[in-house]
Amino acid sequence: MIENIRLSFQGIWSHRMRSFLAMLGIIIGIASIISIVSTIQGTNEQIKQNLVGSGNNVVRVQIYQDDYLYEVSWNGLPAGFTPISDTTFTDLQTIPGADAVSIYNRRSDYGNAIYYKDSQLQGCEVFGITPDYFTTIGYNVRRGRGFVPKDFDDFRQVMIIDNTVAQSLFYGDDPIGKTVEYLSTAYVIVGVVEESREFEPVINSVDDYYTYNQNSMAGKVFIPKVNWPVPFAYDEPEEVAIRCATTDDMSFVGNEAADILNGTKQNETISYKAENLLQKAKELQDLSNATNQQLIWIASISLLVGGIGVMNIMLVTVTERTREIGLKKAIGAKKGRIRGQFLTEAAVLTSIGGVFGVGAGIGMAQLISQVTETPVSINIPSIGLSVAFSIAIGVIFGILPAIKAANLNPIDALRHE
């Protein structure tokens, strides 16, 4: 085998231009497939990041009516829902893959404004939270402070806002210590928060905007959960935020939490559901893959053309080396030895083309990323598979020339001019 490989490299090097032209179809085919697969992987990862976020792995379990998020602000209190009990909360914490669980109240309040002096801000999302909420969802306090135990113990009328509210209501002034009014109740701003890992979806089109940027709220404000009955009603339905160990755990954890919570309510038409962002990401990925699979099949045609080119070159090589084959058979070389030599040369030829194709494919993927701003993700298994596939092409398309060489009559071969 080693001797066959050495002879293969020698023969390829002796006809460098011809060998390169024979490999060109393999190089183009492998490069096309790797660049397409890398783009598919990068696009899929972008879709997943756009929907799920940059790694906080938080799934929310909220109340839905049919397929629509139930808004207490518009529809009133749903019948059959009770506050989440300590037993249910413990059950949620013991779900495999759940690292942290936090219960909160929420309202999307378009109708009521937050007032500061002569300014007002409508459309905020209002949350009543527990002390561990910011840790669970991955928010950091950037200015001021977070809620402290005394805020909950003494029922202090304090509020924390996000950057959107801070900029919209205070126009660049420091909001800490300022008093605002919401639903006839005065609150003192004690902190400003933002997500720990700020992530913005990659928006390349109007469709991307409507797919990924569906939140039209004017910002978020937070008050201690114990004070929720002051602006709103007692015993409003609660929602749950769960931080999962990994992104892949989110679907399972969300569904398990929804099942637990639905076991405690008495309502047939309204129920708890988890935001299944991973499922939505998968649907978008499947749609993208269906289109890109067609491109892979088209790119594979060049591999077929490359294989035919290799067969043609190997047939020419057999013709050129007819006297050599006849001499080897005359001194006792078996058919298997002759076949092995030409199959090895075909496999070496296409494997070299496969290696060059891998390099060209990686370079092409990076170029596509730079020109179109499409993310790419180099897939190591696909690289190994591509090289193995190129070797297989060499073996498959080298069989006919190898058989022809092995079946040559030694006397006729020695007489060949």
C-alpha positions as CSV (number, residue, x, y, z in Angstrom):
1,M,0.0,0.0,0.0
2,I,2.8,2.4,0.9
3,E,4.5,1.7,-2.4
4,N,1.3,2.3,-4.2
5,I,0.8,5.7,-2.5
6,R,4.4,6.6,-3.3
7,L,3.9,5.7,-7.0
8,S,0.6,7.7,-7.0
9,F,2.2,10.9,-5.8
10,Q,5.0,10.3,-8.3
11,G,2.5,9.9,-11.2
12,I,0.5,13.0,-10.0
13,W,3.6,15.1,-9.7
14,S,4.8,14.1,-13.2
15,H,1.6,15.5,-14.7
16,R,0.9,18.4,-12.4
17,M,-1.4,20.4,-14.7
18,R,-3.4,17.4,-15.9
19,S,-3.8,16.2,-12.3
20,F,-4.9,19.7,-11.1
21,L,-7.5,19.9,-13.9
22,A,-8.8,16.5,-12.9
23,M,-9.0,17.6,-9.3
24,L,-10.7,20.9,-10.1
25,G,-14.3,19.4,-10.2
26,I,-13.6,17.8,-6.8
27,I,-12.2,21.0,-5.4
28,I,-15.2,23.1,-6.5
29,G,-17.7,20.5,-5.3
30,I,-16.2,20.1,-1.9
31,A,-15.7,23.8,-1.5
32,S,-19.3,24.6,-2.5
33,I,-20.7,22.0,-0.1
34,I,-18.5,23.2,2.9
35,S,-19.3,26.8,2.3
36,I,-23.1,26.1,2.0
37,V,-23.1,23.8,5.1
38,S,-21.1,26.5,7.1
39,T,-23.6,29.2,6.1
40,I,-26.5,26.9,7.0
41,Q,-25.0,26.2,10.5
42,G,-24.2,29.9,11.0
43,T,-27.7,31.0,10.0
44,N,-29.3,28.4,12.2
45,E,-27.2,29.5,15.2
46,Q,-28.2,33.2,14.4
47,I,-31.9,32.2,14.4
48,K,-31.5,30.4,17.7
49,Q,-29.7,33.3,19.3
50,N,-32.1,35.9,17.9
51,L,-35.1,34.1,19.5
52,V,-33.6,32.7,22.6
53,G,-31.0,35.3,23.5
54,S,-27.3,35.3,24.2
55,G,-27.2,32.5,26.7
56,N,-29.3,33.5,29.8
57,N,-31.4,30.4,29.1
58,V,-34.6,31.8,30.8
59,V,-38.0,30.4,29.9
60,R,-41.2,32.1,31.0
61,V,-44.3,30.2,31.8
62,Q,-47.3,32.5,31.2
63,I,-51.0,32.4,30.9
64,Y,-52.5,31.9,27.4
65,Q,-56.0,31.9,26.1
66,D,-55.8,29.7,23.0
67,D,-52.5,30.8,21.3
68,Y,-52.6,34.4,22.7
69,L,-50.9,35.7,25.8
70,Y,-53.6,36.6,28.3
71,E,-53.5,40.2,29.3
72,V,-55.1,41.0,32.7
73,S,-55.1,44.7,31.8
74,W,-57.5,44.1,29.0
75,N,-59.4,41.0,29.9
76,G,-59.7,41.2,33.7
77,L,-58.9,38.5,36.2
78,P,-59.3,35.0,34.7
79,A,-61.5,32.6,36.7
80,G,-60.0,29.5,38.3
81,F,-56.5,30.8,39.0
82,T,-55.1,30.9,42.5
83,P,-51.7,32.2,43.7
84,I,-48.8,29.7,43.3
85,S,-48.5,27.8,46.6
86,D,-45.3,26.9,48.4
87,T,-45.7,23.3,47.5
88,T,-46.1,24.1,43.8
89,F,-43.1,26.4,44.0
90,T,-41.0,23.5,45.4
91,D,-42.2,21.2,42.6
92,L,-41.0,23.8,40.1
93,Q,-37.6,24.0,41.7
94,T,-37.1,20.3,41.5
95,I,-37.6,20.1,37.7
96,P,-34.5,18.5,36.2
97,G,-32.5,21.2,34.4
98,A,-34.1,24.1,36.4
99,D,-31.3,26.2,38.1
100,A,-33.5,29.0,39.5
101,V,-37.2,29.8,39.7
102,S,-38.9,33.1,40.3
103,I,-42.6,34.0,40.6
104,Y,-43.8,37.4,39.5
105,N,-46.9,39.4,38.6
106,R,-47.0,41.2,35.2
107,R,-49.2,43.7,33.4
108,S,-48.8,45.2,30.0
109,D,-50.3,48.5,30.9
110,Y,-51.0,50.6,27.8
111,G,-53.8,52.6,29.3
112,N,-52.1,54.1,32.4
113,A,-49.1,56.4,32.4
114,I,-46.2,56.9,34.7
115,Y,-45.9,60.6,35.6
116,Y,-42.8,62.6,36.5
117,K,-43.4,66.4,36.9
118,D,-44.8,67.5,33.5
119,S,-43.7,64.3,31.7
120,Q,-45.6,61.1,31.2
121,L,-44.8,57.6,29.7
122,Q,-47.4,55.2,28.6
123,G,-47.2,51.5,27.5
124,C,-44.8,50.2,30.1
125,E,-44.7,46.6,31.2
126,V,-45.1,46.5,35.0
127,F,-43.7,43.7,37.1
128,G,-44.3,42.8,40.7
129,I,-41.2,40.8,41.6
130,T,-39.6,38.8,44.4
131,P,-36.0,39.5,45.7
132,D,-34.5,36.8,43.5
133,Y,-36.1,37.9,40.2
134,F,-33.2,39.9,38.8
135,T,-30.7,37.1,39.5
136,T,-33.0,34.5,37.8
137,I,-33.5,36.4,34.6
138,G,-30.0,37.9,34.4
139,Y,-30.5,41.6,35.1
140,N,-27.8,43.8,36.6
141,V,-28.3,47.0,38.5
142,R,-26.4,49.7,36.6
143,R,-27.4,52.7,38.7
144,G,-28.7,53.0,42.2
145,R,-29.5,49.8,44.0
146,G,-31.7,46.7,43.7
147,F,-34.5,45.9,46.1
148,V,-33.4,45.0,49.7
149,P,-35.2,42.9,52.3
150,K,-36.4,46.1,54.1
151,D,-38.3,47.1,50.9
152,F,-40.4,43.9,51.2
153,D,-40.6,43.8,55.0
154,D,-41.7,47.5,55.3
155,F,-43.9,47.6,52.1
156,R,-41.9,50.5,50.8
157,Q,-43.3,52.3,47.7
158,V,-40.1,52.0,45.7
159,M,-39.5,51.3,42.0
160,I,-36.8,50.1,39.7
161,I,-36.8,51.0,36.0
162,D,-34.9,49.8,32.9
163,N,-32.8,52.0,30.6
164,T,-35.7,52.6,28.2
165,V,-37.8,54.2,30.9
166,A,-34.9,56.1,32.3
167,Q,-34.1,57.7,28.9
168,S,-37.8,58.2,27.9
169,L,-39.1,59.7,31.2
170,F,-36.0,61.6,32.5
171,Y,-34.3,62.7,29.3
172,G,-30.8,61.9,30.5
173,D,-31.2,63.2,34.1
174,D,-30.2,60.9,36.9
175,P,-33.5,59.2,37.9
176,I,-32.2,57.8,41.3
177,G,-34.2,59.4,44.2
178,K,-36.8,60.9,41.9
179,T,-40.5,60.4,42.7
180,V,-42.9,59.3,40.1
181,E,-46.7,58.7,40.2
182,Y,-48.4,55.5,38.9
183,L,-52.1,54.8,39.4
184,S,-52.3,57.6,42.0
185,T,-49.5,56.1,44.1
186,A,-46.1,57.7,44.5
187,Y,-42.9,55.6,44.0
188,V,-39.3,56.5,44.6
189,I,-36.9,55.4,41.9
190,V,-34.1,53.4,43.6
191,G,-32.3,51.7,40.7
192,V,-31.9,51.3,36.9
193,V,-31.3,47.8,35.5
194,E,-30.3,46.2,32.2
195,E,-29.7,42.7,31.0
196,S,-26.4,41.2,32.0
197,R,-25.6,40.1,28.5
198,E,-27.2,42.7,26.2
199,F,-28.2,41.0,23.0
200,E,-29.8,42.5,19.9
201,P,-31.2,40.4,17.2
202,V,-29.5,40.6,13.8
203,I,-32.0,42.4,11.6
204,N,-31.3,42.0,7.9
205,S,-34.8,42.7,6.5
206,V,-38.3,43.9,7.4
207,D,-39.4,40.3,7.9
208,D,-36.6,39.8,10.4
209,Y,-37.8,42.9,12.3
210,Y,-41.3,41.6,12.7
211,T,-40.0,38.1,13.5
212,Y,-37.5,39.0,16.2
213,N,-38.5,42.5,17.5
214,Q,-42.1,41.9,18.6
215,N,-41.9,43.8,21.9
216,S,-43.3,47.2,21.4
217,M,-43.5,48.1,25.1
218,A,-42.1,51.5,26.2
219,G,-39.9,49.8,28.8
220,K,-40.1,47.9,32.0
221,V,-40.7,49.0,35.6
222,F,-40.5,46.8,38.7
223,I,-42.0,47.1,42.2
224,P,-41.8,44.7,45.2
225,K,-44.3,41.9,44.8
226,V,-45.7,42.5,48.2
227,N,-46.9,46.0,47.0
228,W,-48.7,44.6,43.9
229,P,-52.2,44.8,45.6
230,V,-51.8,48.6,46.0
231,P,-52.2,49.5,42.3
232,F,-53.8,46.3,41.3
233,A,-56.0,43.5,42.6
234,Y,-55.3,40.9,45.2
235,D,-54.6,37.3,44.1
236,E,-53.9,38.2,40.5
237,P,-52.6,35.2,38.5
238,E,-48.8,34.8,38.7
239,E,-46.3,33.8,36.1
240,V,-43.0,32.0,36.4
241,A,-39.4,32.7,35.1
242,I,-37.1,29.7,35.1
243,R,-33.4,29.8,34.4
244,C,-32.3,26.5,32.8
245,A,-28.9,24.8,33.0
246,T,-28.6,24.8,29.2
247,T,-30.4,26.3,26.2
248,D,-31.4,22.8,25.2
249,D,-33.2,22.2,28.5
250,M,-35.6,25.1,28.0
251,S,-38.3,23.3,26.1
252,F,-38.4,20.4,28.6
253,V,-38.3,22.6,31.7
254,G,-40.9,24.9,30.3
255,N,-43.3,22.1,29.4
256,E,-42.8,20.4,32.8
257,A,-43.5,23.7,34.6
258,A,-46.6,24.4,32.6
259,D,-47.9,20.9,33.4
260,I,-47.3,21.5,37.1
261,L,-49.0,24.9,37.1
262,N,-52.0,23.7,35.0
263,G,-52.6,21.0,37.6
264,T,-53.5,23.7,40.1
265,K,-56.0,25.7,38.1
266,Q,-59.7,25.2,37.3
267,N,-60.2,26.7,33.9
268,E,-60.7,24.9,30.6
269,T,-60.0,27.6,28.1
270,I,-57.2,29.5,29.8
271,S,-54.0,27.7,30.7
272,Y,-50.3,28.1,31.5
273,K,-47.9,27.7,28.5
274,A,-44.2,28.0,28.1
275,E,-42.6,30.3,25.5
276,N,-41.4,27.6,23.2
277,L,-38.8,29.8,21.5
278,L,-36.7,26.7,20.6
279,Q,-39.6,25.2,18.7
280,K,-40.0,28.5,16.8
281,A,-36.3,28.6,16.1
282,K,-36.5,25.0,14.8
283,E,-39.4,25.9,12.5
284,L,-37.4,28.8,11.0
285,Q,-34.3,26.6,10.8
286,D,-36.2,23.9,9.0
287,L,-37.5,26.4,6.5
288,S,-34.0,27.7,5.9
289,N,-32.7,24.1,5.6
290,A,-35.3,23.1,3.0
291,T,-34.0,25.8,0.7
292,N,-30.4,25.2,1.4
293,Q,-30.6,21.4,0.8
294,Q,-31.4,22.2,-2.8
295,L,-28.2,24.1,-3.1
296,I,-26.3,21.2,-1.6
297,W,-27.7,18.9,-4.3
298,I,-26.7,21.4,-7.0
299,A,-23.2,21.6,-5.6
300,S,-23.0,17.8,-5.5
301,I,-23.4,17.8,-9.3
302,S,-19.9,19.2,-9.6
303,L,-18.6,16.3,-7.6
304,L,-20.2,13.9,-10.1
305,V,-18.5,15.9,-12.9
306,G,-15.2,15.8,-11.0
307,G,-15.6,12.0,-10.6
308,I,-16.1,11.7,-14.4
309,G,-13.0,13.8,-14.9
310,V,-11.0,11.6,-12.7
311,M,-12.2,8.5,-14.5
312,N,-11.2,10.1,-17.8
313,I,-7.7,10.9,-16.6
314,M,-7.2,7.5,-15.1
315,L,-8.2,5.9,-18.5
316,V,-5.7,8.1,-20.2
317,T,-3.1,7.0,-17.6
318,V,-3.8,3.3,-18.2
319,T,-3.3,3.9,-21.9
320,E,0.0,5.7,-21.3
321,R,1.3,3.0,-19.0
322,T,0.2,0.0,-21.0
323,R,3.7,-1.2,-21.6
324,E,4.5,-0.8,-17.9
325,I,1.4,-2.8,-17.0
326,G,2.4,-5.5,-19.5
327,L,5.9,-5.7,-18.0
328,K,4.6,-6.0,-14.4
329,K,2.2,-8.8,-15.5
330,A,5.0,-10.5,-17.4
331,I,7.1,-10.8,-14.2
332,G,4.2,-12.1,-12.1
333,A,2.1,-9.2,-10.9
334,K,-1.4,-10.3,-10.1
335,K,-4.6,-8.6,-11.3
336,G,-5.3,-7.5,-7.7
337,R,-2.0,-5.8,-7.5
338,I,-2.6,-3.9,-10.7
339,R,-6.1,-2.9,-9.7
340,G,-4.9,-1.8,-6.2
341,Q,-2.2,0.5,-7.8
342,F,-4.7,2.4,-10.0
343,L,-7.4,2.5,-7.4
344,T,-4.9,4.0,-4.9
345,E,-3.8,6.6,-7.5
346,A,-7.4,7.6,-8.1
347,A,-8.1,7.8,-4.4
348,V,-5.0,9.8,-3.7
349,L,-5.9,12.2,-6.6
350,T,-9.3,12.9,-5.2
351,S,-8.2,13.0,-1.6
352,I,-5.7,15.8,-2.5
353,G,-8.6,17.5,-4.3
354,G,-10.7,17.1,-1.2
355,V,-8.1,18.7,1.0
356,F,-7.7,21.7,-1.3
357,G,-11.5,21.8,-1.5
358,V,-11.8,22.0,2.3
359,G,-9.4,25.0,2.3
360,A,-11.2,26.7,-0.5
361,G,-14.6,26.0,1.2
362,I,-13.5,27.6,4.5
363,G,-12.1,30.6,2.6
364,M,-15.3,30.8,0.5
365,A,-17.5,30.7,3.6
366,Q,-15.5,33.5,5.2
367,L,-15.8,35.6,2.0
368,I,-19.5,35.0,1.9
369,S,-19.7,36.1,5.6
370,Q,-17.8,39.3,4.9
371,V,-19.7,40.2,1.7
372,T,-23.3,39.4,2.8
373,E,-22.8,39.7,6.6
374,T,-24.2,36.2,6.9
375,P,-22.8,34.3,9.9
376,V,-20.9,31.1,9.2
377,S,-20.0,28.2,11.5
378,I,-17.3,25.8,10.3
379,N,-18.6,22.3,10.9
380,I,-15.7,19.9,11.7
381,P,-17.6,16.7,11.0
382,S,-18.6,17.9,7.6
383,I,-15.0,18.6,6.8
384,G,-14.0,15.0,7.6
385,L,-17.0,13.7,5.8
386,S,-16.1,15.7,2.7
387,V,-12.6,14.4,2.6
388,A,-13.9,10.8,3.0
389,F,-16.4,11.4,0.3
390,S,-13.8,12.6,-2.1
391,I,-11.7,9.5,-1.5
392,A,-14.9,7.4,-2.1
393,I,-15.4,9.2,-5.4
394,G,-11.8,8.3,-6.4
395,V,-12.4,4.6,-5.6
396,I,-15.8,4.5,-7.3
397,F,-14.7,6.3,-10.5
398,G,-11.4,4.6,-10.5
399,I,-12.8,1.1,-10.6
400,L,-13.4,1.0,-14.4
401,P,-9.8,2.2,-15.3
402,A,-8.4,-0.2,-12.7
403,I,-10.3,-3.2,-14.1
404,K,-9.2,-2.2,-17.6
405,A,-5.6,-2.1,-16.5
406,A,-5.9,-5.4,-14.6
407,N,-7.5,-7.2,-17.6
408,L,-4.9,-6.2,-20.1
409,N,-3.2,-9.1,-21.9
410,P,0.5,-8.9,-21.0
411,I,1.6,-9.8,-24.6
412,D,-0.6,-7.2,-26.2
413,A,0.4,-4.7,-23.5
414,L,4.2,-5.2,-24.2
415,R,3.6,-4.8,-27.9
416,H,1.7,-1.5,-27.3
417,E,3.3,1.5,-28.9
